[in-house]
Amino acid sequence: MKITYRPVTKNDLPDRVRWFNDLEISQFLGDIVRSGTTLAKQKKWFEKILKEKNRKDFVIEVDGKPVGGVALLEINKIDKNAGIFIFVGEKRFWGKGVAKSFGIYRQLWI
Ligand SMILES: CC(C)(COP(=O)(O)OP(=O)(O)OC[C@H]1O[C@@H](n2cnc3c(N)ncnc32)[C@H](O)[C@@H]1OP(=O)(O)O)[C@@H](O)C(=O)NCCC(=O)NCCS
């Protein structure tokens, strides 16, 4: 099982709609996500984050297929820290070390 990360693109938005509209996934992801999403909302979100300088959004892939996402929020380049938003949208991959693997990479991106 090879876990990799790449920047989120427009092509990932339909997956995000499917993942976030599953309450089992979105219940702990905050009010905005939990209240449901649509492709139109995700497109708006994507345009907005492209302009934000202190966040970075990635897709998590297992063996080249998207399984979830991770975002570094409020990146502080001076103190080298950030907040993390993480989810594994393909539930069959829960409990297999996907989220934990992020720790290896995150220092590279701040
Ligand atoms: C929570 C979530 C990101 C974990 O991802 P994962 O790839 O299944 O987790 P991992 O297999 O890498 O496990 C990492 C650690 O978290 C623990 N863990 C995994 N899922 C957990 C859960 N639901 N509750 C409590 N601990 C959990 C694991 O036991 C492991 O602990 P260990 O290091 O002591 O062994 C994933 O279940 C998910 O996306 N859930 C829905 C969205 C969500 O709740 N995101 C977090 C919002 S803050």
The ligand as a MOL file (V3000), in Angstrom:
LIG
                    3D

  0  0  0     0  0            999 V3000
M  V30 BEGIN CTAB
M  V30 COUNTS 48 50 0 0 0
M  V30 BEGIN ATOM
M  V30 1 C -9.8970 10.0020 11.8930 0
M  V30 2 C -9.2820 9.5240 10.5870 0
M  V30 3 C -8.6560 10.7020 9.8280 0
M  V30 4 C -8.1970 8.4940 10.9250 0
M  V30 5 O -7.5830 8.0640 9.7180 0
M  V30 6 P -6.9850 6.6030 9.5980 0
M  V30 7 O -6.1550 6.5420 8.3740 0
M  V30 8 O -8.1090 5.6350 9.7020 0
M  V30 9 O -6.0760 6.5210 10.9070 0
M  V30 10 P -4.7250 5.6840 11.0980 0
M  V30 11 O -4.9770 4.2600 10.6700 0
M  V30 12 O -3.5890 6.3900 10.4700 0
M  V30 13 O -4.5970 5.7120 12.6730 0
M  V30 14 C -3.9440 6.7880 13.3560 0
M  V30 15 C -4.2100 6.6750 14.8450 0
M  V30 16 O -5.5410 7.1520 15.1020 0
M  V30 17 C -6.3030 6.1300 15.7560 0
M  V30 18 N -7.6630 6.2530 15.2170 0
M  V30 19 C -8.0480 5.9910 13.9500 0
M  V30 20 N -9.3600 6.2540 13.8040 0
M  V30 21 C -9.8010 6.6790 15.0240 0
M  V30 22 C -11.0670 7.0790 15.5230 0
M  V30 23 N -12.1450 7.1160 14.7570 0
M  V30 24 N -11.1470 7.4350 16.8210 0
M  V30 25 C -10.0640 7.3920 17.6150 0
M  V30 26 N -8.8300 7.0310 17.2020 0
M  V30 27 C -8.7130 6.6680 15.9160 0
M  V30 28 C -5.6200 4.8330 15.3930 0
M  V30 29 O -5.8660 3.8470 16.3560 0
M  V30 30 C -4.1520 5.2630 15.3950 0
M  V30 31 O -3.6700 5.3430 16.7170 0
M  V30 32 P -2.2440 4.7020 17.1290 0
M  V30 33 O -1.2180 5.6060 16.5000 0
M  V30 34 O -2.2310 4.7680 18.6040 0
M  V30 35 O -2.2360 3.3430 16.5540 0
M  V30 36 C -10.3460 8.8060 9.6840 0
M  V30 37 O -10.9650 7.8070 10.4220 0
M  V30 38 C -11.4050 9.7730 9.1650 0
M  V30 39 O -11.2160 10.3960 8.1470 0
M  V30 40 N -12.5260 9.9370 9.8880 0
M  V30 41 C -13.5670 10.8440 9.4510 0
M  V30 42 C -13.1060 12.2960 9.4110 0
M  V30 43 C -12.5440 12.7760 10.7390 0
M  V30 44 O -13.1630 12.5250 11.7650 0
M  V30 45 N -11.4050 13.4610 10.6670 0
M  V30 46 C -10.7680 14.0280 11.8370 0
M  V30 47 C -11.3920 15.3250 12.1720 0
M  V30 48 S -10.4460 16.1900 13.3450 0
M  V30 END ATOM
M  V30 BEGIN BOND
M  V30 1 1 1 2
M  V30 2 1 2 3
M  V30 3 1 2 4
M  V30 4 1 2 36
M  V30 5 1 4 5
M  V30 6 1 5 6
M  V30 7 2 6 7
M  V30 8 1 6 8
M  V30 9 1 6 9
M  V30 10 1 9 10
M  V30 11 2 10 11
M  V30 12 1 10 12
M  V30 13 1 10 13
M  V30 14 1 13 14
M  V30 15 1 14 15
M  V30 16 1 15 16
M  V30 17 1 15 30
M  V30 18 1 16 17
M  V30 19 1 17 18
M  V30 20 1 17 28
M  V30 21 1 18 19
M  V30 22 1 18 27
M  V30 23 2 19 20
M  V30 24 1 20 21
M  V30 25 1 21 22
M  V30 26 2 21 27
M  V30 27 1 22 23
M  V30 28 2 22 24
M  V30 29 1 24 25
M  V30 30 2 25 26
M  V30 31 1 26 27
M  V30 32 1 28 29
M  V30 33 1 28 30
M  V30 34 1 30 31
M  V30 35 1 31 32
M  V30 36 2 32 33
M  V30 37 1 32 34
M  V30 38 1 32 35
M  V30 39 1 36 37
M  V30 40 1 36 38
M  V30 41 2 38 39
M  V30 42 1 38 40
M  V30 43 1 40 41
M  V30 44 1 41 42
M  V30 45 1 42 43
M  V30 46 2 43 44
M  V30 47 1 43 45
M  V30 48 1 45 46
M  V30 49 1 46 47
M  V30 50 1 47 48
M  V30 END BOND
M  V30 END CTAB
M  END
